[in-house]
Amino acid sequence: MADEYGRKWDRCLADTAVKTVTGLGVGIAFSILFFKRRTWPVSLGSGFGLGMGYANCQHDFRSPFLIHGRMVKDQ
C-alpha cells in the first residue's frame, strides 16, 4: 500500500514538473514571438501547466483502484 502511494507521488511530481516546464516554455515562446516580451504569457503558460498537473494528481489519488484495460465477462 505504501509502495503504491510512493509510486503515485513520484509519477505525480514528475508529471507536474514536465507540464509546468512545458507551459513555461510555450509561454516564453509566445511572449517573444507575439506579445513583445511581456511577462503575462509566461505566467499564464506555467499556471496552465501547474493546474493540469494538479488535476491529474487529484484524479490519480481519487481513483486508487482503477485498473486499465478491458473487462472480460464470464460466460
CHARMM internal coordinates of N, CA and C (Angstrom, degrees):
IC EDIT
DIST 1 N 1 CA 1.4353
DIST 1 CA 1 C 1.5335
ANGL 1 N 1 CA 1 C 110.79
DIST 1 C 2 N 1.3144
ANGL 1 CA 1 C 2 N 117.43
DIHE 1 N 1 CA 1 C 2 N -49.12
DIST 2 N 2 CA 1.4617
ANGL 1 C 2 N 2 CA 120.59
DIHE 1 CA 1 C 2 N 2 CA 179.74
DIST 2 CA 2 C 1.5212
ANGL 2 N 2 CA 2 C 110.95
DIHE 1 C 2 N 2 CA 2 C -66.98
DIST 2 C 3 N 1.3281
ANGL 2 CA 2 C 3 N 116.05
DIHE 2 N 2 CA 2 C 3 N -33.56
DIST 3 N 3 CA 1.4602
ANGL 2 C 3 N 3 CA 120.08
DIHE 2 CA 2 C 3 N 3 CA 178.33
DIST 3 CA 3 C 1.5293
ANGL 3 N 3 CA 3 C 110.77
DIHE 2 C 3 N 3 CA 3 C -65.71
DIST 3 C 4 N 1.3193
ANGL 3 CA 3 C 4 N 116.18
DIHE 3 N 3 CA 3 C 4 N -37.81
DIST 4 N 4 CA 1.4704
ANGL 3 C 4 N 4 CA 120.65
DIHE 3 CA 3 C 4 N 4 CA 178.06
DIST 4 CA 4 C 1.5296
ANGL 4 N 4 CA 4 C 110.91
DIHE 3 C 4 N 4 CA 4 C -65.95
DIST 4 C 5 N 1.3278
ANGL 4 CA 4 C 5 N 117.35
DIHE 4 N 4 CA 4 C 5 N -41.75
DIST 5 N 5 CA 1.4603
ANGL 4 C 5 N 5 CA 120.23
DIHE 4 CA 4 C 5 N 5 CA 176.96
DIST 5 CA 5 C 1.5254
ANGL 5 N 5 CA 5 C 111.34
DIHE 4 C 5 N 5 CA 5 C -64.80
DIST 5 C 6 N 1.3117
ANGL 5 CA 5 C 6 N 116.84
DIHE 5 N 5 CA 5 C 6 N -37.18
DIST 6 N 6 CA 1.4635
ANGL 5 C 6 N 6 CA 120.11
DIHE 5 CA 5 C 6 N 6 CA 176.86
DIST 6 CA 6 C 1.5163
ANGL 6 N 6 CA 6 C 111.71
DIHE 5 C 6 N 6 CA 6 C -62.14
DIST 6 C 7 N 1.3341
ANGL 6 CA 6 C 7 N 116.14
DIHE 6 N 6 CA 6 C 7 N -42.76
DIST 7 N 7 CA 1.4697
ANGL 6 C 7 N 7 CA 119.81
DIHE 6 CA 6 C 7 N 7 CA 178.01
DIST 7 CA 7 C 1.5247
ANGL 7 N 7 CA 7 C 111.10
DIHE 6 C 7 N 7 CA 7 C -65.82
DIST 7 C 8 N 1.3295
ANGL 7 CA 7 C 8 N 116.29
DIHE 7 N 7 CA 7 C 8 N -38.13
DIST 8 N 8 CA 1.4695
ANGL 7 C 8 N 8 CA 118.86
DIHE 7 CA 7 C 8 N 8 CA 178.84
DIST 8 CA 8 C 1.5219
ANGL 8 N 8 CA 8 C 111.23
DIHE 7 C 8 N 8 CA 8 C -65.90
DIST 8 C 9 N 1.3382
ANGL 8 CA 8 C 9 N 116.86
DIHE 8 N 8 CA 8 C 9 N -41.68
DIST 9 N 9 CA 1.4613
ANGL 8 C 9 N 9 CA 119.83
DIHE 8 CA 8 C 9 N 9 CA 178.29
DIST 9 CA 9 C 1.5211
ANGL 9 N 9 CA 9 C 111.47
DIHE 8 C 9 N 9 CA 9 C -64.10
DIST 9 C 10 N 1.3285
ANGL 9 CA 9 C 10 N 116.55
DIHE 9 N 9 CA 9 C 10 N -42.22
DIST 10 N 10 CA 1.4662
ANGL 9 C 10 N 10 CA 119.41
DIHE 9 CA 9 C 10 N 10 CA 178.50
DIST 10 CA 10 C 1.5250
ANGL 10 N 10 CA 10 C 111.08
DIHE 9 C 10 N 10 CA 10 C -61.82
DIST 10 C 11 N 1.3295
ANGL 10 CA 10 C 11 N 115.93
DIHE 10 N 10 CA 10 C 11 N -46.40
DIST 11 N 11 CA 1.4636
ANGL 10 C 11 N 11 CA 120.49
DIHE 10 CA 10 C 11 N 11 CA 179.46
DIST 11 CA 11 C 1.5250
ANGL 11 N 11 CA 11 C 110.26
DIHE 10 C 11 N 11 CA 11 C -63.58
DIST 11 C 12 N 1.3122
ANGL 11 CA 11 C 12 N 116.09
DIHE 11 N 11 CA 11 C 12 N -39.43
DIST 12 N 12 CA 1.4510
ANGL 11 C 12 N 12 CA 122.01
DIHE 11 CA 11 C 12 N 12 CA -178.95
DIST 12 CA 12 C 1.5342
ANGL 12 N 12 CA 12 C 111.71
DIHE 11 C 12 N 12 CA 12 C -64.60
DIST 12 C 13 N 1.3050
ANGL 12 CA 12 C 13 N 116.40
DIHE 12 N 12 CA 12 C 13 N -48.29
DIST 13 N 13 CA 1.4639
ANGL 12 C 13 N 13 CA 120.22
DIHE 12 CA 12 C 13 N 13 CA -179.65
DIST 13 CA 13 C 1.5237
ANGL 13 N 13 CA 13 C 111.93
DIHE 12 C 13 N 13 CA 13 C -66.33
DIST 13 C 14 N 1.3237
ANGL 13 CA 13 C 14 N 116.61
DIHE 13 N 13 CA 13 C 14 N -39.79
DIST 14 N 14 CA 1.4586
ANGL 13 C 14 N 14 CA 119.61
DIHE 13 CA 13 C 14 N 14 CA 178.89
DIST 14 CA 14 C 1.5289
ANGL 14 N 14 CA 14 C 110.59
DIHE 13 C 14 N 14 CA 14 C -65.82
DIST 14 C 15 N 1.3278
ANGL 14 CA 14 C 15 N 117.25
DIHE 14 N 14 CA 14 C 15 N -43.16
DIST 15 N 15 CA 1.4592
ANGL 14 C 15 N 15 CA 121.54
DIHE 14 CA 14 C 15 N 15 CA 179.82
DIST 15 CA 15 C 1.5269
ANGL 15 N 15 CA 15 C 110.85
DIHE 14 C 15 N 15 CA 15 C -63.74
DIST 15 C 16 N 1.3248
ANGL 15 CA 15 C 16 N 116.80
DIHE 15 N 15 CA 15 C 16 N -43.65
DIST 16 N 16 CA 1.4628
ANGL 15 C 16 N 16 CA 120.76
DIHE 15 CA 15 C 16 N 16 CA 179.30
DIST 16 CA 16 C 1.5261
ANGL 16 N 16 CA 16 C 111.04
DIHE 15 C 16 N 16 CA 16 C -64.66
DIST 16 C 17 N 1.3225
ANGL 16 CA 16 C 17 N 117.47
DIHE 16 N 16 CA 16 C 17 N -40.60
DIST 17 N 17 CA 1.4624
ANGL 16 C 17 N 17 CA 120.44
DIHE 16 CA 16 C 17 N 17 CA 179.03
DIST 17 CA 17 C 1.5275
ANGL 17 N 17 CA 17 C 111.02
DIHE 16 C 17 N 17 CA 17 C -64.23
DIST 17 C 18 N 1.3244
ANGL 17 CA 17 C 18 N 116.97
DIHE 17 N 17 CA 17 C 18 N -44.26
DIST 18 N 18 CA 1.4633
ANGL 17 C 18 N 18 CA 120.31
DIHE 17 CA 17 C 18 N 18 CA -179.49
DIST 18 CA 18 C 1.5233
ANGL 18 N 18 CA 18 C 110.55
DIHE 17 C 18 N 18 CA 18 C -63.94
DIST 18 C 19 N 1.3222
ANGL 18 CA 18 C 19 N 117.79
DIHE 18 N 18 CA 18 C 19 N -44.07
DIST 19 N 19 CA 1.4599
ANGL 18 C 19 N 19 CA 120.87
DIHE 18 CA 18 C 19 N 19 CA -178.83
DIST 19 CA 19 C 1.5311
ANGL 19 N 19 CA 19 C 111.64
DIHE 18 C 19 N 19 CA 19 C -67.76
DIST 19 C 20 N 1.3260
ANGL 19 CA 19 C 20 N 117.66
DIHE 19 N 19 CA 19 C 20 N -37.62
DIST 20 N 20 CA 1.4580
ANGL 19 C 20 N 20 CA 120.68
DIHE 19 CA 19 C 20 N 20 CA 178.90
DIST 20 CA 20 C 1.5255
ANGL 20 N 20 CA 20 C 111.42
DIHE 19 C 20 N 20 CA 20 C -67.34
DIST 20 C 21 N 1.3166
ANGL 20 CA 20 C 21 N 116.75
DIHE 20 N 20 CA 20 C 21 N -43.94
DIST 21 N 21 CA 1.4693
ANGL 20 C 21 N 21 CA 120.31
DIHE 20 CA 20 C 21 N 21 CA 179.85
DIST 21 CA 21 C 1.5258
ANGL 21 N 21 CA 21 C 110.52
DIHE 20 C 21 N 21 CA 21 C -67.45
DIST 21 C 22 N 1.3326
ANGL 21 CA 21 C 22 N 117.24
DIHE 21 N 21 CA 21 C 22 N -38.03
DIST 22 N 22 CA 1.4610
ANGL 21 C 22 N 22 CA 120.00
DIHE 21 CA 21 C 22 N 22 CA 177.28
DIST 22 CA 22 C 1.5297
ANGL 22 N 22 CA 22 C 110.70
DIHE 21 C 22 N 22 CA 22 C -64.90
DIST 22 C 23 N 1.3204
ANGL 22 CA 22 C 23 N 116.92
DIHE 22 N 22 CA 22 C 23 N -43.85
DIST 23 N 23 CA 1.4631
ANGL 22 C 23 N 23 CA 120.39
DIHE 22 CA 22 C 23 N 23 CA 176.66
DIST 23 CA 23 C 1.5188
ANGL 23 N 23 CA 23 C 111.80
DIHE 22 C 23 N 23 CA 23 C -62.74
DIST 23 C 24 N 1.3154
ANGL 23 CA 23 C 24 N 116.39
DIHE 23 N 23 CA 23 C 24 N -37.80
DIST 24 N 24 CA 1.4639
ANGL 23 C 24 N 24 CA 120.73
DIHE 23 CA 23 C 24 N 24 CA 177.01
DIST 24 CA 24 C 1.5209
ANGL 24 N 24 CA 24 C 110.51
DIHE 23 C 24 N 24 CA 24 C -63.15
DIST 24 C 25 N 1.3340
ANGL 24 CA 24 C 25 N 116.63
DIHE 24 N 24 CA 24 C 25 N -44.41
DIST 25 N 25 CA 1.4600
ANGL 24 C 25 N 25 CA 120.82
DIHE 24 CA 24 C 25 N 25 CA 179.32
DIST 25 CA 25 C 1.5149
ANGL 25 N 25 CA 25 C 112.83
DIHE 24 C 25 N 25 CA 25 C -64.12
DIST 25 C 26 N 1.3270
ANGL 25 CA 25 C 26 N 116.55
DIHE 25 N 25 CA 25 C 26 N -42.36
DIST 26 N 26 CA 1.4605
ANGL 25 C 26 N 26 CA 120.09
DIHE 25 CA 25 C 26 N 26 CA 177.55
DIST 26 CA 26 C 1.5309
ANGL 26 N 26 CA 26 C 109.94
DIHE 25 C 26 N 26 CA 26 C -65.33
DIST 26 C 27 N 1.3128
ANGL 26 CA 26 C 27 N 116.85
DIHE 26 N 26 CA 26 C 27 N -39.29
DIST 27 N 27 CA 1.4633
ANGL 26 C 27 N 27 CA 120.49
DIHE 26 CA 26 C 27 N 27 CA 177.52
DIST 27 CA 27 C 1.5167
ANGL 27 N 27 CA 27 C 112.26
DIHE 26 C 27 N 27 CA 27 C -63.69
DIST 27 C 28 N 1.3228
ANGL 27 CA 27 C 28 N 117.21
DIHE 27 N 27 CA 27 C 28 N -40.11
DIST 28 N 28 CA 1.4704
ANGL 27 C 28 N 28 CA 120.62
DIHE 27 CA 27 C 28 N 28 CA 177.03
DIST 28 CA 28 C 1.5185
ANGL 28 N 28 CA 28 C 110.54
DIHE 27 C 28 N 28 CA 28 C -64.57
DIST 28 C 29 N 1.3369
ANGL 28 CA 28 C 29 N 115.95
DIHE 28 N 28 CA 28 C 29 N -44.43
DIST 29 N 29 CA 1.4627
ANGL 28 C 29 N 29 CA 119.59
DIHE 28 CA 28 C 29 N 29 CA -179.94
DIST 29 CA 29 C 1.5303
ANGL 29 N 29 CA 29 C 111.14
DIHE 28 C 29 N 29 CA 29 C -61.79
DIST 29 C 30 N 1.3277
ANGL 29 CA 29 C 30 N 117.51
DIHE 29 N 29 CA 29 C 30 N -45.38
DIST 30 N 30 CA 1.4613
ANGL 29 C 30 N 30 CA 120.24
DIHE 29 CA 29 C 30 N 30 CA 178.69
DIST 30 CA 30 C 1.5204
ANGL 30 N 30 CA 30 C 111.38
DIHE 29 C 30 N 30 CA 30 C -66.18
DIST 30 C 31 N 1.3193
ANGL 30 CA 30 C 31 N 116.95
DIHE 30 N 30 CA 30 C 31 N -36.05
DIST 31 N 31 CA 1.4548
ANGL 30 C 31 N 31 CA 120.67
DIHE 30 CA 30 C 31 N 31 CA 179.08
DIST 31 CA 31 C 1.5247
ANGL 31 N 31 CA 31 C 110.87
DIHE 30 C 31 N 31 CA 31 C -63.81
DIST 31 C 32 N 1.3101
ANGL 31 CA 31 C 32 N 116.71
DIHE 31 N 31 CA 31 C 32 N -42.35
DIST 32 N 32 CA 1.4598
ANGL 31 C 32 N 32 CA 120.83
DIHE 31 CA 31 C 32 N 32 CA -178.48
DIST 32 CA 32 C 1.5280
ANGL 32 N 32 CA 32 C 111.28
DIHE 31 C 32 N 32 CA 32 C -73.31
DIST 32 C 33 N 1.3373
ANGL 32 CA 32 C 33 N 116.02
DIHE 32 N 32 CA 32 C 33 N -44.20
DIST 33 N 33 CA 1.4596
ANGL 32 C 33 N 33 CA 119.65
DIHE 32 CA 32 C 33 N 33 CA -172.56
DIST 33 CA 33 C 1.5325
ANGL 33 N 33 CA 33 C 114.03
DIHE 32 C 33 N 33 CA 33 C -80.59
DIST 33 C 34 N 1.3110
ANGL 33 CA 33 C 34 N 118.06
DIHE 33 N 33 CA 33 C 34 N -38.69
DIST 34 N 34 CA 1.4536
ANGL 33 C 34 N 34 CA 119.74
DIHE 33 CA 33 C 34 N 34 CA -169.75
DIST 34 CA 34 C 1.5190
ANGL 34 N 34 CA 34 C 116.06
DIHE 33 C 34 N 34 CA 34 C -117.11
DIST 34 C 35 N 1.3156
ANGL 34 CA 34 C 35 N 119.48
DIHE 34 N 34 CA 34 C 35 N -25.67
DIST 35 N 35 CA 1.4618
ANGL 34 C 35 N 35 CA 120.64
DIHE 34 CA 34 C 35 N 35 CA -169.02
DIST 35 CA 35 C 1.5216
ANGL 35 N 35 CA 35 C 113.98
DIHE 34 C 35 N 35 CA 35 C -117.91
DIST 35 C 36 N 1.3004
ANGL 35 CA 35 C 36 N 118.10
DIHE 35 N 35 CA 35 C 36 N 27.30
DIST 36 N 36 CA 1.4705
ANGL 35 C 36 N 36 CA 123.53
DIHE 35 CA 35 C 36 N 36 CA 173.34
DIST 36 CA 36 C 1.5255
ANGL 36 N 36 CA 36 C 113.05
DIHE 35 C 36 N 36 CA 36 C 51.78
DIST 36 C 37 N 1.3015
ANGL 36 CA 36 C 37 N 116.01
DIHE 36 N 36 CA 36 C 37 N 44.56
DIST 37 N 37 CA 1.4706
ANGL 36 C 37 N 37 CA 124.12
DIHE 36 CA 36 C 37 N 37 CA 174.83
DIST 37 CA 37 C 1.5283
ANGL 37 N 37 CA 37 C 113.86
DIHE 36 C 37 N 37 CA 37 C 59.56
DIST 37 C 38 N 1.2920
ANGL 37 CA 37 C 38 N 116.88
DIHE 37 N 37 CA 37 C 38 N 41.87
DIST 38 N 38 CA 1.4603
ANGL 37 C 38 N 38 CA 121.72
DIHE 37 CA 37 C 38 N 38 CA 174.15
DIST 38 CA 38 C 1.5329
ANGL 38 N 38 CA 38 C 108.43
DIHE 37 C 38 N 38 CA 38 C -83.21
DIST 38 C 39 N 1.3114
ANGL 38 CA 38 C 39 N 116.73
DIHE 38 N 38 CA 38 C 39 N 161.97
DIST 39 N 39 CA 1.4676
ANGL 38 C 39 N 39 CA 119.79
DIHE 38 CA 38 C 39 N 39 CA -176.26
DIST 39 CA 39 C 1.5197
ANGL 39 N 39 CA 39 C 113.57
DIHE 38 C 39 N 39 CA 39 C -93.64
DIST 39 C 40 N 1.3259
ANGL 39 CA 39 C 40 N 118.82
DIHE 39 N 39 CA 39 C 40 N -18.32
DIST 40 N 40 CA 1.4530
ANGL 39 C 40 N 40 CA 119.38
DIHE 39 CA 39 C 40 N 40 CA -175.00
DIST 40 CA 40 C 1.5267
ANGL 40 N 40 CA 40 C 113.95
DIHE 39 C 40 N 40 CA 40 C -65.98
DIST 40 C 41 N 1.3463
ANGL 40 CA 40 C 41 N 121.81
DIHE 40 N 40 CA 40 C 41 N -32.60
DIST 41 N 41 CA 1.4738
ANGL 40 C 41 N 41 CA 118.19
DIHE 40 CA 40 C 41 N 41 CA 176.69
DIST 41 CA 41 C 1.5284
ANGL 41 N 41 CA 41 C 112.66
DIHE 40 C 41 N 41 CA 41 C -65.71
DIST 41 C 42 N 1.3238
ANGL 41 CA 41 C 42 N 116.81
DIHE 41 N 41 CA 41 C 42 N -31.94
DIST 42 N 42 CA 1.4591
ANGL 41 C 42 N 42 CA 120.69
DIHE 41 CA 41 C 42 N 42 CA 178.17
DIST 42 CA 42 C 1.5274
ANGL 42 N 42 CA 42 C 110.01
DIHE 41 C 42 N 42 CA 42 C -67.35
DIST 42 C 43 N 1.3179
ANGL 42 CA 42 C 43 N 116.06
DIHE 42 N 42 CA 42 C 43 N -45.94
DIST 43 N 43 CA 1.4689
ANGL 42 C 43 N 43 CA 120.40
DIHE 42 CA 42 C 43 N 43 CA 178.10
DIST 43 CA 43 C 1.5189
ANGL 43 N 43 CA 43 C 111.57
DIHE 42 C 43 N 43 CA 43 C -64.31
DIST 43 C 44 N 1.3102
ANGL 43 CA 43 C 44 N 117.05
DIHE 43 N 43 CA 43 C 44 N -41.89
DIST 44 N 44 CA 1.4535
ANGL 43 C 44 N 44 CA 121.25
DIHE 43 CA 43 C 44 N 44 CA -179.64
DIST 44 CA 44 C 1.5287
ANGL 44 N 44 CA 44 C 111.14
DIHE 43 C 44 N 44 CA 44 C -64.85
DIST 44 C 45 N 1.3236
ANGL 44 CA 44 C 45 N 117.06
DIHE 44 N 44 CA 44 C 45 N -44.69
DIST 45 N 45 CA 1.4687
ANGL 44 C 45 N 45 CA 120.98
DIHE 44 CA 44 C 45 N 45 CA 179.80
DIST 45 CA 45 C 1.5192
ANGL 45 N 45 CA 45 C 112.64
DIHE 44 C 45 N 45 CA 45 C -63.65
DIST 45 C 46 N 1.3165
ANGL 45 CA 45 C 46 N 116.92
DIHE 45 N 45 CA 45 C 46 N -44.80
DIST 46 N 46 CA 1.4633
ANGL 45 C 46 N 46 CA 118.77
DIHE 45 CA 45 C 46 N 46 CA 179.39
DIST 46 CA 46 C 1.5275
ANGL 46 N 46 CA 46 C 110.82
DIHE 45 C 46 N 46 CA 46 C -70.08
DIST 46 C 47 N 1.3181
ANGL 46 CA 46 C 47 N 117.78
DIHE 46 N 46 CA 46 C 47 N -32.51
DIST 47 N 47 CA 1.4610
ANGL 46 C 47 N 47 CA 120.63
DIHE 46 CA 46 C 47 N 47 CA 175.57
DIST 47 CA 47 C 1.5174
ANGL 47 N 47 CA 47 C 112.23
DIHE 46 C 47 N 47 CA 47 C -66.35
DIST 47 C 48 N 1.3318
ANGL 47 CA 47 C 48 N 116.41
DIHE 47 N 47 CA 47 C 48 N -40.37
DIST 48 N 48 CA 1.4677
ANGL 47 C 48 N 48 CA 119.76
DIHE 47 CA 47 C 48 N 48 CA 175.70
DIST 48 CA 48 C 1.5170
ANGL 48 N 48 CA 48 C 110.48
DIHE 47 C 48 N 48 CA 48 C -61.74
DIST 48 C 49 N 1.3221
ANGL 48 CA 48 C 49 N 117.02
DIHE 48 N 48 CA 48 C 49 N -43.96
DIST 49 N 49 CA 1.4633
ANGL 48 C 49 N 49 CA 120.24
DIHE 48 CA 48 C 49 N 49 CA -179.94
DIST 49 CA 49 C 1.5116
ANGL 49 N 49 CA 49 C 112.23
DIHE 48 C 49 N 49 CA 49 C -64.00
DIST 49 C 50 N 1.3095
ANGL 49 CA 49 C 50 N 116.71
DIHE 49 N 49 CA 49 C 50 N -42.63
DIST 50 N 50 CA 1.4598
ANGL 49 C 50 N 50 CA 121.00
DIHE 49 CA 49 C 50 N 50 CA 178.54
DIST 50 CA 50 C 1.5257
ANGL 50 N 50 CA 50 C 110.82
DIHE 49 C 50 N 50 CA 50 C -64.98
DIST 50 C 51 N 1.3149
ANGL 50 CA 50 C 51 N 116.78
DIHE 50 N 50 CA 50 C 51 N -40.74
DIST 51 N 51 CA 1.4577
ANGL 50 C 51 N 51 CA 120.61
DIHE 50 CA 50 C 51 N 51 CA 178.78
DIST 51 CA 51 C 1.5211
ANGL 51 N 51 CA 51 C 112.48
DIHE 50 C 51 N 51 CA 51 C -65.62
DIST 51 C 52 N 1.3327
ANGL 51 CA 51 C 52 N 117.18
DIHE 51 N 51 CA 51 C 52 N -40.16
DIST 52 N 52 CA 1.4642
ANGL 51 C 52 N 52 CA 119.36
DIHE 51 CA 51 C 52 N 52 CA 178.39
DIST 52 CA 52 C 1.5180
ANGL 52 N 52 CA 52 C 111.10
DIHE 51 C 52 N 52 CA 52 C -66.96
DIST 52 C 53 N 1.3185
ANGL 52 CA 52 C 53 N 117.18
DIHE 52 N 52 CA 52 C 53 N -39.93
DIST 53 N 53 CA 1.4577
ANGL 52 C 53 N 53 CA 120.27
DIHE 52 CA 52 C 53 N 53 CA 177.12
DIST 53 CA 53 C 1.5203
ANGL 53 N 53 CA 53 C 111.90
DIHE 52 C 53 N 53 CA 53 C -63.69
DIST 53 C 54 N 1.3223
ANGL 53 CA 53 C 54 N 116.91
DIHE 53 N 53 CA 53 C 54 N -40.58
DIST 54 N 54 CA 1.4587
ANGL 53 C 54 N 54 CA 121.56
DIHE 53 CA 53 C 54 N 54 CA 178.43
DIST 54 CA 54 C 1.5240
ANGL 54 N 54 CA 54 C 110.85
DIHE 53 C 54 N 54 CA 54 C -64.36
DIST 54 C 55 N 1.3172
ANGL 54 CA 54 C 55 N 116.80
DIHE 54 N 54 CA 54 C 55 N -43.08
DIST 55 N 55 CA 1.4652
ANGL 54 C 55 N 55 CA 120.55
DIHE 54 CA 54 C 55 N 55 CA 179.41
DIST 55 CA 55 C 1.5261
ANGL 55 N 55 CA 55 C 111.19
DIHE 54 C 55 N 55 CA 55 C -63.92
DIST 55 C 56 N 1.3237
ANGL 55 CA 55 C 56 N 117.13
DIHE 55 N 55 CA 55 C 56 N -40.41
DIST 56 N 56 CA 1.4614
ANGL 55 C 56 N 56 CA 120.06
DIHE 55 CA 55 C 56 N 56 CA 177.33
DIST 56 CA 56 C 1.5231
ANGL 56 N 56 CA 56 C 111.37
DIHE 55 C 56 N 56 CA 56 C -64.42
DIST 56 C 57 N 1.3188
ANGL 56 CA 56 C 57 N 117.38
DIHE 56 N 56 CA 56 C 57 N -38.82
DIST 57 N 57 CA 1.4644
ANGL 56 C 57 N 57 CA 121.02
DIHE 56 CA 56 C 57 N 57 CA 178.27
DIST 57 CA 57 C 1.5239
ANGL 57 N 57 CA 57 C 110.69
DIHE 56 C 57 N 57 CA 57 C -65.61
DIST 57 C 58 N 1.3116
ANGL 57 CA 57 C 58 N 116.61
DIHE 57 N 57 CA 57 C 58 N -42.67
DIST 58 N 58 CA 1.4605
ANGL 57 C 58 N 58 CA 119.73
DIHE 57 CA 57 C 58 N 58 CA 177.74
DIST 58 CA 58 C 1.5191
ANGL 58 N 58 CA 58 C 110.90
DIHE 57 C 58 N 58 CA 58 C -59.24
DIST 58 C 59 N 1.3170
ANGL 58 CA 58 C 59 N 116.30
DIHE 58 N 58 CA 58 C 59 N -45.61
DIST 59 N 59 CA 1.4605
ANGL 58 C 59 N 59 CA 120.07
DIHE 58 CA 58 C 59 N 59 CA -179.88
DIST 59 CA 59 C 1.5181
ANGL 59 N 59 CA 59 C 110.98
DIHE 58 C 59 N 59 CA 59 C -63.56
DIST 59 C 60 N 1.3148
ANGL 59 CA 59 C 60 N 117.36
DIHE 59 N 59 CA 59 C 60 N -39.94
DIST 60 N 60 CA 1.4629
ANGL 59 C 60 N 60 CA 121.63
DIHE 59 CA 59 C 60 N 60 CA -178.75
DIST 60 CA 60 C 1.5233
ANGL 60 N 60 CA 60 C 111.72
DIHE 59 C 60 N 60 CA 60 C -65.83
DIST 60 C 61 N 1.3265
ANGL 60 CA 60 C 61 N 117.38
DIHE 60 N 60 CA 60 C 61 N -39.12
DIST 61 N 61 CA 1.4590
ANGL 60 C 61 N 61 CA 119.86
DIHE 60 CA 60 C 61 N 61 CA -178.66
DIST 61 CA 61 C 1.5277
ANGL 61 N 61 CA 61 C 113.17
DIHE 60 C 61 N 61 CA 61 C -82.60
DIST 61 C 62 N 1.3205
ANGL 61 CA 61 C 62 N 118.01
DIHE 61 N 61 CA 61 C 62 N -22.57
DIST 62 N 62 CA 1.4664
ANGL 61 C 62 N 62 CA 119.95
DIHE 61 CA 61 C 62 N 62 CA 179.68
DIST 62 CA 62 C 1.5189
ANGL 62 N 62 CA 62 C 113.02
DIHE 61 C 62 N 62 CA 62 C -83.62
DIST 62 C 63 N 1.3181
ANGL 62 CA 62 C 63 N 117.27
DIHE 62 N 62 CA 62 C 63 N -17.44
DIST 63 N 63 CA 1.4611
ANGL 62 C 63 N 63 CA 119.99
DIHE 62 CA 62 C 63 N 63 CA 178.07
DIST 63 CA 63 C 1.5279
ANGL 63 N 63 CA 63 C 108.88
DIHE 62 C 63 N 63 CA 63 C -119.32
DIST 63 C 64 N 1.3303
ANGL 63 CA 63 C 64 N 117.21
DIHE 63 N 63 CA 63 C 64 N 73.82
DIST 64 N 64 CA 1.4682
ANGL 63 C 64 N 64 CA 120.03
DIHE 63 CA 63 C 64 N 64 CA -171.60
DIST 64 CA 64 C 1.5212
ANGL 64 N 64 CA 64 C 114.29
DIHE 63 C 64 N 64 CA 64 C -72.13
DIST 64 C 65 N 1.3132
ANGL 64 CA 64 C 65 N 118.41
DIHE 64 N 64 CA 64 C 65 N -22.13
DIST 65 N 65 CA 1.4506
ANGL 64 C 65 N 65 CA 119.91
DIHE 64 CA 64 C 65 N 65 CA -175.29
DIST 65 CA 65 C 1.5161
ANGL 65 N 65 CA 65 C 112.30
DIHE 64 C 65 N 65 CA 65 C -111.49
DIST 65 C 66 N 1.3081
ANGL 65 CA 65 C 66 N 116.75
DIHE 65 N 65 CA 65 C 66 N 26.76
DIST 66 N 66 CA 1.4537
ANGL 65 C 66 N 66 CA 121.19
DIHE 65 CA 65 C 66 N 66 CA 178.97
DIST 66 CA 66 C 1.5212
ANGL 66 N 66 CA 66 C 109.29
DIHE 65 C 66 N 66 CA 66 C -73.96
DIST 66 C 67 N 1.3022
ANGL 66 CA 66 C 67 N 115.40
DIHE 66 N 66 CA 66 C 67 N 125.74
DIST 67 N 67 CA 1.4649
ANGL 66 C 67 N 67 CA 120.84
DIHE 66 CA 66 C 67 N 67 CA 178.85
DIST 67 CA 67 C 1.5183
ANGL 67 N 67 CA 67 C 107.25
DIHE 66 C 67 N 67 CA 67 C -109.53
DIST 67 C 68 N 1.3070
ANGL 67 CA 67 C 68 N 116.29
DIHE 67 N 67 CA 67 C 68 N 122.97
DIST 68 N 68 CA 1.4564
ANGL 67 C 68 N 68 CA 120.76
DIHE 67 CA 67 C 68 N 68 CA 179.92
DIST 68 CA 68 C 1.5187
ANGL 68 N 68 CA 68 C 108.91
DIHE 67 C 68 N 68 CA 68 C -84.03
DIST 68 C 69 N 1.2757
ANGL 68 CA 68 C 69 N 115.80
DIHE 68 N 68 CA 68 C 69 N 137.35
DIST 69 N 69 CA 1.4550
ANGL 68 C 69 N 69 CA 120.72
DIHE 68 CA 68 C 69 N 69 CA -179.34
DIST 69 CA 69 C 1.5050
ANGL 69 N 69 CA 69 C 109.81
DIHE 68 C 69 N 69 CA 69 C 137.18
DIST 69 C 70 N 1.2977
ANGL 69 CA 69 C 70 N 116.22
DIHE 69 N 69 CA 69 C 70 N -163.73
DIST 70 N 70 CA 1.4561
ANGL 69 C 70 N 70 CA 118.74
DIHE 69 CA 69 C 70 N 70 CA 179.33
DIST 70 CA 70 C 1.5172
ANGL 70 N 70 CA 70 C 110.08
DIHE 69 C 70 N 70 CA 70 C -115.26
DIST 70 C 71 N 1.2990
ANGL 70 CA 70 C 71 N 114.39
DIHE 70 N 70 CA 70 C 71 N 153.88
DIST 71 N 71 CA 1.4525
ANGL 70 C 71 N 71 CA 119.88
DIHE 70 CA 70 C 71 N 71 CA -176.94
DIST 71 CA 71 C 1.5317
ANGL 71 N 71 CA 71 C 108.88
DIHE 70 C 71 N 71 CA 71 C -90.50
DIST 71 C 72 N 1.3064
ANGL 71 CA 71 C 72 N 115.95
DIHE 71 N 71 CA 71 C 72 N 135.05
DIST 72 N 72 CA 1.4608
ANGL 71 C 72 N 72 CA 122.37
DIHE 71 CA 71 C 72 N 72 CA 178.17
DIST 72 CA 72 C 1.5133
ANGL 72 N 72 CA 72 C 107.57
DIHE 71 C 72 N 72 CA 72 C -106.66
DIST 72 C 73 N 1.3297
ANGL 72 CA 72 C 73 N 116.16
DIHE 72 N 72 CA 72 C 73 N 124.43
DIST 73 N 73 CA 1.4680
ANGL 72 C 73 N 73 CA 120.60
DIHE 72 CA 72 C 73 N 73 CA -178.84
DIST 73 CA 73 C 1.5252
ANGL 73 N 73 CA 73 C 109.22
DIHE 72 C 73 N 73 CA 73 C -91.85
DIST 73 C 74 N 1.3356
ANGL 73 CA 73 C 74 N 115.11
DIHE 73 N 73 CA 73 C 74 N 144.82
DIST 74 N 74 CA 1.4540
ANGL 73 C 74 N 74 CA 120.68
DIHE 73 CA 73 C 74 N 74 CA 173.79
DIST 74 CA 74 C 1.5256
ANGL 74 N 74 CA 74 C 108.66
DIHE 73 C 74 N 74 CA 74 C -77.15
DIST 74 C 75 N 1.3227
ANGL 74 CA 74 C 75 N 115.77
DIHE 74 N 74 CA 74 C 75 N 142.29
DIST 75 N 75 CA 1.4625
ANGL 74 C 75 N 75 CA 119.05
DIHE 74 CA 74 C 75 N 75 CA 179.68
DIST 75 CA 75 C 1.4861
ANGL 75 N 75 CA 75 C 111.54
DIHE 74 C 75 N 75 CA 75 C -107.28
END
COOR INIT
IC SEED 1 N 1 CA 1 C
IC BUILD
